[in-house]
Amino acid sequence: MKDGVLIAGGGLAAQRCCEALRAHGFEGRIRVIGDEEHPPYDRPPLSKGVLTGDRDPDSLSLRPADWHEDHSVELLLGERAVALDPGIKTITLASGPTLSYDAAVIATGSRPRALPGTEHFPNTHLLRTVEDATRLAATLEGGTRLIIVGAGFIGLEVAATARRRGAEVTVLEAAPAALSRVLLPELGDWFVSLHRSEGVDLMLSAHVARFGEGPGGAEWVQLTDGRRLECDALVIGIGIEPATEWLEGSGLETDGVRADARGRTKAADVYVAGDAARTFNPVSEEHERSEHWEAATRQGAQVARAILDLDPLPTALPSFWTDQFGHRIQLVGDASKGDEVEITGDLEVPEFTAIVRRGGVPVAGMAVDQPRSIPRLRKAIEQSTAQGERSTDEVPAPN
Ligand SMILES: Cc1cc2nc3c(=O)[nH]c(=O)nc-3n(C[C@H](O)[C@H](O)[C@H](O)COP(=O)(O)OP(=O)(O)OC[C@H]3O[C@@H](n4cnc5c(N)ncnc54)[C@H](O)[C@@H]3O)c2cc1C
């Protein structure tokens, strides 16, 4: 392997891939192309501790400063990959050079969706990078009137931290329930109650008609029912999209790259991990995007094993956590697919677990401030779906 492994994207999945390659004895060249100026860093604190001020933005690196040099990992920071040619095995950088590889890993992650019509307002915020979080944190203080568009996990986390900073927070959600893409309404309703009890004005079925512009940017938002809400800053939290448009012309998908459960794409020696991936799930038998930390970690390691021709890690249930108003909320499995929820514990305290079933079979679980119940929920779901017993080798190759 003269050219070694070339990783496009310098985030979590890239970092975990580097670590696993070295841990398994790979001695070849590893290069990471990252368009940010920072070595790989952790994003979850961006909507939590960095916004509250409890976490120093300089403390987010996934590894100590000398790790990459010590492990002979070349970081090409501030460089953007703009083209992949699997035929001649090269990746081209925006700055000009074309780099050859023996194995390429796509780990370019995702980016927040912009809301058309708000991009030009100087007081509009999207949240993905440490600079985004630092800029938003600077606007949050007692009395700031913050409007958040979208009651997804990022929107709700920002709402919770902004309230802690004393901001007046309104969340506008177009759907009739919060988190409706990922949770059954019963559980989404619990999030709504939690936020309202903490003083967030969370509006469901709220459709934005237009924005009023002043010298500082957006000054008010008008809803389709005529209500007008004043604001000092806007946060757009309407979901993310894979950062894979740069693969146009490569023959790979530009809306999330399809891969088998080991991260192998349809192009020889090209792999994908993390938010950029649409990975085959042998349980649902679909290619799915994950958008979560644990999946990026696992897929980074999985890809390293595939490159080195090692046995794959067994498949794992998707899992996720979110911190809101001091509560640790954990999810395991796919909670969007159930048809009934059984709650054990107290929704008001709150301290409870929820088992989500489909046709009587457990498919997902959620725990609020009950971390020790997660292994039990995971086991119940794995047994019911036989997920733990399926080897990733059994999955069909991507088409
Ligand atoms: C604010 C926030 C809070 C979160 N909180 C949680 C949480 O509580 N729990 C949870 O499970 N998950 C959370 N996540 C999600 C989790 O952080 C992501 O799933 C994870 O970071 C994905 O890792 P990745 O390596 O695929 O992508 P990223 O970490 O996004 O890294 C991709 C990197 O590639 C760079 N890049 C993009 N395009 C190019 C290009 N063409 N060339 C070179 N470089 C490029 C990007 O700038 C970025 O640096 C959160 C995410 C955010 C943004």
The ligand as an SDF file (V2000), in Angstrom:
LIG
                    3D

 53 58  0  0  0  0  0  0  0  0999 V2000
  -24.5300   20.4990   17.6610 C   0  0  0  0  0  0  0  0  0  0  0  0
  -24.5320   19.0060   17.5520 C   0  0  0  0  0  0  0  0  0  0  0  0
  -24.9220   18.2340   18.6680 C   0  0  0  0  0  0  0  0  0  0  0  0
  -24.9460   16.8490   18.5790 C   0  0  0  0  0  0  0  0  0  0  0  0
  -25.3430   16.1150   19.6590 N   0  0  0  0  0  0  0  0  0  0  0  0
  -25.3920   14.7690   19.5950 C   0  0  0  0  0  0  0  0  0  0  0  0
  -25.8080   13.9860   20.7100 C   0  0  0  0  0  0  0  0  0  0  0  0
  -26.1300   14.5200   21.7680 O   0  0  0  0  0  0  0  0  0  0  0  0
  -25.8290   12.6300   20.5650 N   0  0  0  0  0  0  0  0  0  0  0  0
  -25.4790   12.0020   19.4050 C   0  0  0  0  0  0  0  0  0  0  0  0
  -25.5270   10.7650   19.3100 O   0  0  0  0  0  0  0  0  0  0  0  0
  -25.0730   12.7210   18.3220 N   0  0  0  0  0  0  0  0  0  0  0  0
  -25.0150   14.0810   18.3930 C   0  0  0  0  0  0  0  0  0  0  0  0
  -24.6070   14.8140   17.3080 N   0  0  0  0  0  0  0  0  0  0  0  0
  -24.2910   14.1110   16.0510 C   0  0  0  0  0  0  0  0  0  0  0  0
  -22.8360   13.6630   15.9710 C   0  0  0  0  0  0  0  0  0  0  0  0
  -21.9630   14.6650   16.4080 O   0  0  0  0  0  0  0  0  0  0  0  0
  -22.5470   13.3000   14.5140 C   0  0  0  0  0  0  0  0  0  0  0  0
  -23.3600   12.1930   14.1900 O   0  0  0  0  0  0  0  0  0  0  0  0
  -21.0860   12.9730   14.2640 C   0  0  0  0  0  0  0  0  0  0  0  0
  -20.2710   14.0910   14.4790 O   0  0  0  0  0  0  0  0  0  0  0  0
  -20.8860   12.4740   12.8290 C   0  0  0  0  0  0  0  0  0  0  0  0
  -19.5230   12.2490   12.5940 O   0  0  0  0  0  0  0  0  0  0  0  0
  -18.9330   12.3500   11.1090 P   0  0  0  0  0  0  0  0  0  0  0  0
  -17.4720   12.0980   11.2570 O   0  0  0  0  0  0  0  0  0  0  0  0
  -19.7410   11.5570   10.1870 O   0  0  0  0  0  0  0  0  0  0  0  0
  -19.1770   13.8640   10.6870 O   0  0  0  0  0  0  0  0  0  0  0  0
  -18.6120   15.2050   11.2910 P   0  0  0  0  0  0  0  0  0  0  0  0
  -18.3130   15.0720   12.7390 O   0  0  0  0  0  0  0  0  0  0  0  0
  -19.5790   16.2540   10.8750 O   0  0  0  0  0  0  0  0  0  0  0  0
  -17.2360   15.4200   10.5320 O   0  0  0  0  0  0  0  0  0  0  0  0
  -17.1860   15.6410    9.1410 C   0  0  0  0  0  0  0  0  0  0  0  0
  -16.0510   16.6090    8.8530 C   0  0  0  0  0  0  0  0  0  0  0  0
  -15.7910   16.6270    7.4640 O   0  0  0  0  0  0  0  0  0  0  0  0
  -15.6720   17.9780    7.0250 C   0  0  0  0  0  0  0  0  0  0  0  0
  -16.0010   18.0400    5.6120 N   0  0  0  0  0  0  0  0  0  0  0  0
  -17.2150   18.1240    5.0110 C   0  0  0  0  0  0  0  0  0  0  0  0
  -17.1000   18.1560    3.6750 N   0  0  0  0  0  0  0  0  0  0  0  0
  -15.7770   18.1000    3.4110 C   0  0  0  0  0  0  0  0  0  0  0  0
  -15.0230   18.0810    2.1950 C   0  0  0  0  0  0  0  0  0  0  0  0
  -15.6160   18.1040    1.0010 N   0  0  0  0  0  0  0  0  0  0  0  0
  -13.6700   18.0090    2.2870 N   0  0  0  0  0  0  0  0  0  0  0  0
  -13.0490   17.9690    3.5020 C   0  0  0  0  0  0  0  0  0  0  0  0
  -13.7160   17.9820    4.6700 N   0  0  0  0  0  0  0  0  0  0  0  0
  -15.0640   18.0330    4.6290 C   0  0  0  0  0  0  0  0  0  0  0  0
  -16.6470   18.7220    7.9230 C   0  0  0  0  0  0  0  0  0  0  0  0
  -16.3790   20.1080    7.9420 O   0  0  0  0  0  0  0  0  0  0  0  0
  -16.3550   18.0400    9.2600 C   0  0  0  0  0  0  0  0  0  0  0  0
  -15.2410   18.6210    9.8720 O   0  0  0  0  0  0  0  0  0  0  0  0
  -24.5670   16.2160   17.3620 C   0  0  0  0  0  0  0  0  0  0  0  0
  -24.1700   16.9830   16.2530 C   0  0  0  0  0  0  0  0  0  0  0  0
  -24.1490   18.3700   16.3490 C   0  0  0  0  0  0  0  0  0  0  0  0
  -23.7450   19.2030   15.1670 C   0  0  0  0  0  0  0  0  0  0  0  0
  1  2  1  0
  2  3  1  0
  2 52  2  0
  3  4  2  0
  4  5  1  0
  4 50  1  0
  5  6  2  0
  6  7  1  0
  6 13  1  0
  7  8  2  0
  7  9  1  0
  9 10  1  0
 10 11  2  0
 10 12  1  0
 12 13  2  0
 13 14  1  0
 14 15  1  0
 14 50  1  0
 15 16  1  0
 16 17  1  0
 16 18  1  0
 18 19  1  0
 18 20  1  0
 20 21  1  0
 20 22  1  0
 22 23  1  0
 23 24  1  0
 24 25  2  0
 24 26  1  0
 24 27  1  0
 27 28  1  0
 28 29  2  0
 28 30  1  0
 28 31  1  0
 31 32  1  0
 32 33  1  0
 33 34  1  0
 33 48  1  0
 34 35  1  0
 35 36  1  0
 35 46  1  0
 36 37  1  0
 36 45  1  0
 37 38  2  0
 38 39  1  0
 39 40  1  0
 39 45  2  0
 40 41  1  0
 40 42  2  0
 42 43  1  0
 43 44  2  0
 44 45  1  0
 46 47  1  0
 46 48  1  0
 48 49  1  0
 50 51  2  0
 51 52  1  0
 52 53  1  0
M  END
$$$$
